[in-house]
Amino acid sequence: MATTLSPLAPTSFPDLPPVAGVSLAATAAGIRYKNRTDLLLAVLDPGTTVAGVFTTSKTRSAPVEWCAAGLKKGTARACIINAGNSNAFTGKAGVATVKAVAGAAAKHLKCKPGEIFQASTGVIGEPMDPAPIVTALPGLMARADRSVWPEAARAIMTTDTFAKAASATVKLAGKTVTINAIAKGSGMIAPDMATMLVFIFTDAAIPARILQKLLAEATAKSFNCITVDGDTSTSDTVLLFATGAAGKVPGLKTAGDARLRPFAQALTAICLDLAHQVVKDGEGAEKFVEIAVSGAENDEAARRIGMVIANSPLVKTAIAGEDANWGRIVMAVGKSGERANRDRLKIRIAGVTVARNGMRDPDYKEEEIMPHMKGRDIKIAVDVGAGGRGRATVWTCDLTHRYIDINGSYRS
């Protein structure tokens, strides 16, 4: 695990209040790391509904496949997460591990194995013995409580330099509901579910099919708009659990119900907060970069253009070098494959117009934006001139030599 705290890290861990119906416990199971927590158990009250979004990778892990199948039932009693071994590309042995863990936990909780959700993160291709997890389960269940959120967030870290969490309290049909979330993510981050694990817990009472739609919409605006290095993981998982302990909402039938609007907004805000934290902990990151694209054919085209800019090693290294080389942004727009008008293209950095009408702005002076380039937060805006109303904002970080240092020695 990386030891140098990201310079973009938040100053403190947020206050996460208890969520009725959720109990947590973490331990050092020795799955890969020594002398640090690497296993987390979340116990959920009976009747908890669940939604999930997963990696689009064609080589996704056994835990991802297990969770995707479990969503069909729509209920959950526990979630078990380990760090250090992703249990991906491990064949039948990986499937056997997932089944063994689910079976052991289900026996303790007197529920069906399909109600035990799992996630793993770490090295790919190394078989994972279920014994350390199965052995740890009785102790974890015995001491699970509602107050160990910081420890829970630390337990799921790999190359992360800080624990990631967010929380909100909102009203749902007159009832006060809490949403807590923890996440891990630092490298192998790309859209279509960036490389990360995210676990969201609420005491709201929301049916699984509605919960699924709300989560998908929140993910589209957050986790699918970030990138660190353009790589999509085998293990990406976002799970949302709703215990219902805050009380039922009568007549709740669709995700478009007006009463759900405050909850949906809070959920999206939490996902966006965590997405930004993941980028700010990008391996070797020194700068947080926002790229706003407008004038595209449609919103999806704008997002794709933004992601091409955000994933460009030339753009990212220029930012790392504090070089306002806007020509690299022009290059990235041009290679995106989306409609763009070279002669109407406009680029702003920190609100300063650097290029317009197909050429450098005659009034642009590079020294105006150099203080901005030396800062931590970089803002880029691009109007691609396609004449459409499509717009999107994506987020990334710079690319430094430390990224190579971290990933060149990840398995050693």
C-alpha positions as CSV (number, residue, x, y, z in Angstrom):
1,M,0.0,0.0,0.0
2,A,1.2,3.5,-0.8
3,T,2.5,5.3,2.3
4,T,2.8,8.9,1.1
5,L,-0.4,10.8,1.7
6,S,-1.9,12.4,-1.4
7,P,-1.5,16.2,-1.3
8,L,-5.1,16.4,-2.5
9,A,-6.4,14.4,0.5
10,P,-9.2,15.9,2.7
11,T,-8.1,17.3,6.0
12,S,-10.2,14.9,8.0
13,F,-12.4,11.9,7.9
14,P,-16.1,12.9,7.8
15,D,-18.5,12.2,10.6
16,L,-20.6,9.2,9.7
17,P,-23.5,8.7,12.1
18,P,-25.0,5.2,12.7
19,V,-27.3,3.8,10.1
20,A,-30.2,1.8,11.6
21,G,-30.0,-1.8,10.4
22,V,-26.2,-1.8,9.6
23,S,-23.5,-3.2,11.8
24,L,-19.8,-3.3,10.9
25,A,-16.6,-5.0,11.9
26,A,-13.1,-5.2,10.5
27,T,-10.1,-7.3,11.2
28,A,-6.6,-8.2,10.0
29,A,-7.1,-11.6,8.3
30,G,-3.7,-11.7,6.7
31,I,-5.1,-12.3,3.2
32,R,-2.1,-10.4,1.7
33,Y,-1.2,-7.5,3.9
34,K,0.5,-7.9,7.3
35,N,-0.4,-6.1,10.4
36,R,-3.3,-4.1,8.9
37,T,-7.0,-4.5,8.6
38,D,-7.9,-6.2,5.3
39,L,-11.4,-7.7,5.9
40,L,-14.7,-6.0,6.4
41,L,-18.1,-7.4,7.3
42,A,-21.3,-5.4,7.1
43,V,-24.3,-7.2,8.7
44,L,-27.7,-6.0,7.4
45,D,-31.1,-6.4,9.0
46,P,-33.6,-8.8,7.4
47,G,-35.6,-7.2,4.7
48,T,-32.7,-5.0,3.4
49,T,-33.0,-4.3,-0.3
50,V,-29.9,-4.0,-2.6
51,A,-28.9,-2.4,-5.9
52,G,-25.6,-2.7,-7.7
53,V,-23.5,-1.5,-10.6
54,F,-20.5,-3.4,-11.8
55,T,-17.5,-3.3,-14.1
56,T,-18.1,-3.7,-17.8
57,S,-14.9,-5.8,-18.1
58,K,-15.2,-9.1,-20.0
59,T,-12.8,-10.6,-17.5
60,R,-14.6,-9.6,-14.3
61,S,-14.0,-11.4,-11.0
62,A,-15.9,-14.2,-9.3
63,P,-17.2,-11.9,-6.6
64,V,-18.6,-9.5,-9.3
65,E,-20.4,-12.4,-11.0
66,W,-21.7,-13.6,-7.7
67,C,-23.1,-10.2,-6.8
68,A,-24.6,-9.6,-10.2
69,A,-26.5,-12.9,-9.8
70,G,-27.6,-12.0,-6.3
71,L,-29.2,-8.7,-7.4
72,K,-32.0,-10.7,-9.1
73,K,-33.4,-11.6,-5.7
74,G,-33.1,-8.0,-4.5
75,T,-32.4,-8.7,-0.8
76,A,-29.2,-8.8,1.3
77,R,-28.2,-9.8,4.8
78,A,-24.4,-9.1,4.6
79,C,-21.6,-7.8,2.6
80,I,-18.0,-9.1,3.0
81,I,-15.1,-7.2,1.5
82,N,-11.4,-8.1,1.4
83,A,-8.4,-6.2,0.3
84,G,-5.1,-7.6,-1.2
85,N,-6.5,-10.3,-3.5
86,S,-9.1,-9.6,-6.2
87,N,-10.0,-13.2,-6.7
88,A,-10.1,-12.4,-10.4
89,F,-9.0,-14.7,-13.2
90,T,-8.8,-17.6,-10.7
91,G,-11.1,-20.0,-12.5
92,K,-13.2,-22.6,-10.6
93,A,-11.1,-22.0,-7.5
94,G,-12.3,-18.4,-7.4
95,V,-15.9,-19.5,-7.7
96,A,-15.4,-22.1,-4.9
97,T,-13.9,-19.4,-2.6
98,V,-16.9,-17.2,-3.1
99,K,-19.4,-20.0,-2.5
100,A,-17.5,-21.1,0.6
101,V,-17.5,-17.6,2.1
102,A,-21.2,-17.1,1.3
103,G,-22.1,-20.5,2.7
104,A,-20.3,-19.8,6.0
105,A,-21.8,-16.4,6.4
106,A,-25.3,-17.6,5.5
107,K,-25.1,-20.3,8.1
108,H,-24.3,-17.8,10.8
109,L,-27.1,-15.4,9.7
110,K,-29.6,-18.2,8.9
111,C,-30.2,-16.8,5.4
112,K,-29.7,-17.9,1.9
113,P,-26.1,-17.8,0.4
114,G,-27.4,-15.5,-2.4
115,E,-28.1,-12.8,0.3
116,I,-24.4,-12.6,1.1
117,F,-22.7,-10.1,-1.1
118,Q,-19.0,-10.0,-1.6
119,A,-16.3,-7.8,-3.1
120,S,-12.5,-8.3,-3.5
121,T,-9.7,-6.0,-4.5
122,G,-6.0,-6.5,-5.1
123,V,-3.8,-8.6,-7.2
124,I,-5.3,-10.4,-10.2
125,G,-4.7,-14.1,-10.9
126,E,-3.7,-15.4,-7.5
127,P,-6.0,-18.1,-6.0
128,M,-7.5,-17.0,-2.7
129,D,-8.0,-19.4,0.2
130,P,-11.4,-18.9,1.8
131,A,-10.1,-20.1,5.2
132,P,-8.9,-16.8,6.6
133,I,-12.2,-15.2,5.9
134,V,-14.4,-18.1,7.1
135,T,-12.3,-18.3,10.2
136,A,-12.7,-14.6,11.0
137,L,-16.5,-14.5,10.5
138,P,-17.6,-15.6,13.9
139,G,-15.5,-13.0,15.7
140,L,-16.6,-10.3,13.3
141,M,-20.2,-11.0,13.7
142,A,-19.9,-11.1,17.5
143,R,-18.4,-7.6,17.7
144,A,-20.1,-5.9,14.8
145,D,-21.5,-2.5,15.8
146,R,-22.7,0.8,14.2
147,S,-19.8,3.1,14.9
148,V,-16.7,1.8,13.2
149,W,-17.0,3.6,9.9
150,P,-13.4,4.9,9.9
151,E,-12.0,1.4,10.5
152,A,-14.3,0.0,7.8
153,A,-13.1,2.5,5.2
154,R,-9.5,1.7,6.0
155,A,-10.1,-2.1,5.8
156,I,-10.9,-2.0,2.1
157,M,-7.9,0.1,1.0
158,T,-5.1,-1.2,-1.3
159,T,-2.8,1.5,-2.9
160,D,-5.1,4.2,-1.4
161,T,-3.3,6.8,0.7
162,F,-6.5,7.9,2.6
163,A,-9.8,6.4,3.6
164,K,-12.8,7.7,1.7
165,A,-16.3,8.3,3.0
166,A,-19.3,10.6,2.7
167,S,-22.6,11.0,4.5
168,A,-25.9,12.8,4.2
169,T,-29.2,13.1,6.1
170,V,-32.4,13.9,4.1
171,K,-36.1,13.8,4.5
172,L,-38.1,11.1,2.6
173,A,-41.8,11.5,2.9
174,G,-41.4,13.2,6.2
175,K,-39.0,10.6,7.6
176,T,-35.4,11.4,8.4
177,V,-33.1,9.0,6.5
178,T,-29.3,8.7,6.7
179,I,-27.0,7.7,3.8
180,N,-23.4,6.6,4.6
181,A,-20.9,5.5,2.0
182,I,-17.3,4.3,2.0
183,A,-15.0,3.7,-1.1
184,K,-11.6,2.6,-2.2
185,G,-9.9,3.5,-5.4
186,S,-6.6,4.9,-6.5
187,G,-5.4,3.4,-9.7
188,M,-6.8,1.4,-12.7
189,I,-9.5,4.0,-12.8
190,A,-11.6,4.5,-16.0
191,P,-15.2,5.0,-17.0
192,D,-17.9,2.3,-17.2
193,M,-17.2,1.8,-13.5
194,A,-13.9,3.0,-12.5
195,T,-11.6,0.7,-10.5
196,M,-13.1,1.0,-7.2
197,L,-15.3,-0.5,-4.5
198,V,-18.1,1.6,-3.2
199,F,-20.6,0.6,-0.5
200,I,-23.5,2.8,0.3
201,F,-25.9,2.2,3.2
202,T,-29.2,3.8,4.1
203,D,-32.0,3.2,6.4
204,A,-34.5,4.3,3.8
205,A,-37.2,1.9,2.7
206,I,-37.0,1.7,-1.1
207,P,-37.8,-1.3,-3.2
208,A,-34.9,-2.9,-5.0
209,R,-36.0,-2.1,-8.6
210,I,-36.4,1.6,-7.7
211,L,-33.1,1.6,-5.8
212,Q,-31.4,0.1,-8.9
213,K,-32.6,3.0,-11.1
214,L,-31.6,5.6,-8.6
215,L,-28.1,4.1,-8.3
216,A,-27.6,3.8,-12.0
217,E,-28.5,7.4,-12.5
218,A,-26.2,8.6,-9.7
219,T,-23.3,6.4,-11.1
220,A,-23.7,7.9,-14.6
221,K,-23.2,11.4,-13.2
222,S,-20.3,10.5,-11.0
223,F,-18.2,7.3,-11.1
224,N,-18.6,7.1,-14.9
225,C,-17.2,10.6,-15.3
226,I,-13.8,10.1,-13.7
227,T,-10.5,8.6,-14.8
228,V,-7.0,8.3,-13.5
229,D,-5.3,6.1,-16.0
230,G,-7.8,4.9,-18.5
231,D,-7.9,1.3,-17.3
232,T,-11.0,-0.6,-16.3
233,S,-10.8,-3.1,-13.5
234,T,-12.0,-6.7,-13.2
235,S,-13.5,-6.0,-9.8
236,D,-15.3,-2.7,-9.9
237,T,-18.4,-2.8,-7.7
238,V,-20.9,-0.2,-6.3
239,L,-23.5,-1.7,-3.9
240,L,-26.3,0.2,-2.3
241,F,-28.1,-1.3,0.6
242,A,-31.4,0.0,2.1
243,T,-32.4,-1.5,5.4
244,G,-35.9,0.1,5.6
245,A,-35.4,0.9,9.3
246,A,-36.6,4.5,8.9
247,G,-40.1,3.3,8.0
248,K,-42.0,2.5,4.9
249,V,-43.0,5.1,2.3
250,P,-46.7,4.4,1.3
251,G,-47.4,4.0,-2.4
252,L,-43.8,4.3,-3.6
253,K,-43.9,2.7,-7.1
254,T,-41.4,4.5,-9.4
255,A,-38.0,6.2,-9.2
256,G,-39.7,9.3,-10.6
257,D,-41.8,9.8,-7.4
258,A,-41.4,13.4,-6.4
259,R,-40.9,12.3,-2.8
260,L,-37.7,10.6,-3.8
261,R,-36.1,13.7,-5.3
262,P,-34.2,14.8,-2.1
263,F,-32.9,11.3,-1.6
264,A,-31.8,11.0,-5.2
265,Q,-30.0,14.3,-5.1
266,A,-28.3,13.3,-1.9
267,L,-27.3,10.0,-3.3
268,T,-25.8,11.6,-6.4
269,A,-24.0,14.2,-4.3
270,I,-22.4,11.4,-2.2
271,C,-21.4,9.4,-5.3
272,L,-19.8,12.6,-6.8
273,D,-18.0,13.3,-3.5
274,L,-16.5,9.8,-3.5
275,A,-15.7,10.0,-7.2
276,H,-13.7,13.2,-6.6
277,Q,-11.9,11.6,-3.6
278,V,-10.9,8.6,-5.8
279,V,-9.4,11.0,-8.4
280,K,-7.7,13.0,-5.7
281,D,-6.1,9.8,-4.5
282,G,-5.0,8.8,-8.0
283,E,-1.7,7.0,-7.8
284,G,1.0,9.7,-7.8
285,A,-1.6,12.5,-8.3
286,E,-0.5,16.1,-7.5
287,K,-3.4,18.0,-9.3
288,F,-7.1,17.6,-9.5
289,V,-8.4,18.4,-13.0
290,E,-11.9,19.4,-14.1
291,I,-12.7,19.3,-17.8
292,A,-16.0,20.9,-18.8
293,V,-17.1,20.2,-22.4
294,S,-19.9,22.1,-24.2
295,G,-21.1,22.6,-27.8
296,A,-21.1,18.9,-28.5
297,E,-23.7,17.0,-30.6
298,N,-25.2,15.5,-27.4
299,D,-24.3,14.9,-23.8
300,E,-22.8,11.5,-24.4
301,A,-20.6,12.9,-27.2
302,A,-19.5,15.6,-24.8
303,R,-18.6,13.0,-22.1
304,R,-16.6,11.0,-24.6
305,I,-14.7,14.0,-25.7
306,G,-14.0,15.0,-22.1
307,M,-12.8,11.5,-21.3
308,V,-10.4,11.5,-24.3
309,I,-8.9,14.7,-23.0
310,A,-8.8,13.4,-19.5
311,N,-7.1,10.1,-20.5
312,S,-4.5,11.7,-22.8
313,P,-1.0,11.0,-21.3
314,L,0.2,14.1,-23.1
315,V,-2.4,16.3,-21.5
316,K,-1.9,14.8,-18.1
317,T,1.9,15.1,-18.2
318,A,1.7,18.7,-19.4
319,I,-0.5,19.4,-16.3
320,A,2.0,17.6,-14.1
321,G,4.7,19.8,-15.6
322,E,2.6,22.9,-15.0
323,D,2.8,23.6,-18.7
324,A,-0.2,25.3,-20.3
325,N,0.3,23.3,-23.5
326,W,-3.3,23.8,-24.8
327,G,-2.3,22.3,-28.2
328,R,-2.5,18.9,-26.6
329,I,-6.2,19.6,-25.7
330,V,-6.8,20.4,-29.4
331,M,-5.2,17.1,-30.3
332,A,-7.3,15.2,-27.9
333,V,-10.6,16.7,-29.2
334,G,-9.6,15.9,-32.7
335,K,-8.9,12.3,-32.0
336,S,-12.1,11.7,-30.0
337,G,-14.1,10.6,-33.1
338,E,-16.9,12.9,-32.1
339,R,-18.2,15.9,-34.1
340,A,-16.1,19.0,-33.6
341,N,-15.6,22.2,-35.6
342,R,-11.9,23.1,-35.7
343,D,-12.7,26.7,-36.7
344,R,-15.1,27.3,-33.9
345,L,-13.2,25.5,-31.2
346,K,-12.7,27.5,-28.0
347,I,-10.5,26.6,-25.0
348,R,-10.4,28.3,-21.6
349,I,-8.1,27.5,-18.8
350,A,-9.0,29.0,-15.4
351,G,-11.6,31.1,-17.2
352,V,-9.0,32.7,-19.6
353,T,-9.6,32.1,-23.3
354,V,-6.4,30.6,-24.7
355,A,-7.8,29.6,-28.2
356,R,-10.8,30.4,-30.3
357,N,-11.9,30.5,-33.9
358,G,-9.4,27.8,-34.9
359,M,-6.3,29.6,-33.5
360,R,-4.6,31.0,-30.5
361,D,-6.5,33.9,-29.0
362,P,-4.6,37.1,-29.9
363,D,-5.2,38.5,-26.5
364,Y,-3.9,35.5,-24.6
365,K,-0.8,35.8,-22.5
366,E,0.5,32.6,-21.0
367,E,1.8,34.3,-17.9
368,E,-1.9,35.0,-16.9
369,I,-2.6,31.4,-16.2
370,M,0.8,30.2,-14.9
371,P,-0.2,30.8,-11.3
372,H,-3.3,28.6,-11.9
373,M,-1.1,25.8,-13.5
374,K,1.1,25.8,-10.4
375,G,-2.0,25.2,-8.2
376,R,-3.7,22.0,-7.1
377,D,-7.0,22.5,-8.8
378,I,-6.9,22.8,-12.6
379,K,-10.0,23.9,-14.6
380,I,-10.3,23.4,-18.3
381,A,-13.3,24.3,-20.5
382,V,-13.7,23.3,-24.1
383,D,-16.5,24.4,-26.5
384,V,-16.0,22.0,-29.4
385,G,-18.1,24.1,-31.8
386,A,-20.3,21.4,-33.1
387,G,-23.3,23.6,-32.7
388,G,-25.1,21.2,-30.3
389,R,-26.3,21.6,-26.7
390,G,-24.4,18.6,-25.5
391,R,-22.3,19.2,-22.4
392,A,-20.6,17.1,-19.7
393,T,-18.0,17.5,-17.0
394,V,-15.4,14.9,-16.2
395,W,-12.6,14.8,-13.7
396,T,-9.1,13.4,-13.7
397,C,-5.7,14.0,-12.2
398,D,-2.2,14.6,-13.6
399,L,0.2,11.8,-14.5
400,T,3.5,11.9,-12.5
401,H,6.5,9.6,-12.3
402,R,5.2,8.3,-8.9
403,Y,2.4,6.5,-10.9
404,I,5.2,4.3,-12.4
405,D,6.9,3.9,-9.0
406,I,3.7,2.6,-7.5
407,N,2.6,0.3,-10.3
408,G,6.0,-1.0,-11.2
409,S,6.4,-2.5,-7.7
410,Y,2.7,-3.4,-6.9
411,R,3.2,-7.2,-6.7
412,S,6.6,-7.1,-4.9
